[in-house]
Amino acid sequence: MYKLGLKYFLFSICIILYPTFLSAQSRYSLSTMPRIDVHAHVGSIERMTEYMEVRKVLKEQFNVDLAMWINLRSPLGPGGEGLDYLKEVDEKYQGRFLTCLTNHNISKGLKFSPEELVEWIDRGVVGYKIWVGVSPAIDHPANDVTLTKMEQIGMVGASVHISQPYPRNCKDPIKFWEAINAWERVLDRHPNLVVVNAHMINLFYSDEQLEYLQYVLETYPNVYIDIAARFKDFYSMKRENIRKFMIKYADRILFGTDISDQPEGGDYQQVAEAYNRCFQALETDKVLPRGFFGDREIRGISLPEDVLEKIYYRNAARIYPRVKDVLKNLGYVIE
């Protein structure tokens, strides 16, 4: 009787703990886990049809699931401009493409008022993409009211571009660092602003830059980074340093590519291969050929699967509104 009771007790404990065990384990293999490109300049509804063809090639030829794109190029504007576009995108693609407000030139200030940000969030927009060149313009006092409203309503700064282009193409490094410092002053004033900085904040071209990027992430807990268009810079740093960085800050890194018009004209195979090289750079230790990454070969960093899950979709599902619900509606199991 005692042994029977003990067995029943242990069985009960297993039943209770089983969901916890499952949540601690990956529900996905590399071939089934969803991948989200958070840095995509998709643009038109017609272009979305072409991206869906790229998704099909990836699934059929490379056995990977590119599930969603965060669209940083949209026709949305002040006064409700582009509302029909937003509705049609959602109706046609069921959330495969989530839309952001875009502000490419802020020399005259941020173009959406705080009141409009609230309206666009209610309409389903998931973030505000802001492009800042090699300039301290983001630190203008007139921007603070908008950034404060973003903090209050939880609007994500989506792939905010700071010091673009990055140092390798910047003729004046002093101006580059002025722009970085200006961004830090903004973050100091707006500690609750959740932001995904584009291109690893353009601090990803040497081991010294990588150390500075670690400082930024340690100092500003609401700052996240996307890796878009930085695969080509892997050669600039020690491979083990990059790998350790990615593992240590796995909760703060999101997958992105910066692929934009490439699917135009039906060249889906080439674009799918470019995406797959991005995946191989993260998943394998293969030496990958030059081309999409730039003029040099790079070696993949072979990240653990739990790290890849975070970079590919878990972080996006946690940070961006709608992503988690859309994935569930599409049939994915998301904790």
Secondary structure, 3 states (H helix, E strand, C coil): CHHHHHHHHHHHHHHHHHHHHHHHCCCCCCCCCEEEEEEECCCCHHHHHHHHHHHHHHHHHHCCEEEEEEECCCCCEHHHECHHHHHHHHHHHCCCEEEEEEECCCCCCCCCCHHHHHHHHHHCCCEEEEEEECCCHHHCHHHHHHHHHHHHHCCEEEEEEEEECCHHHCCCHHHHHHHHHHHHHHHHHCCCCCEEEHHHHHCCCCHHHHHHHHHHHHHCCCEEEECCCCHHHHHHCCHHHHHHHHHHCHHHEECCCCCCCCCCCCCHHHHHHHHHHHHHHHHCCCEECCECCECCCEECCCCCHHHHHHHHHHHHHHHCCCHHHHHHHCCCCCC
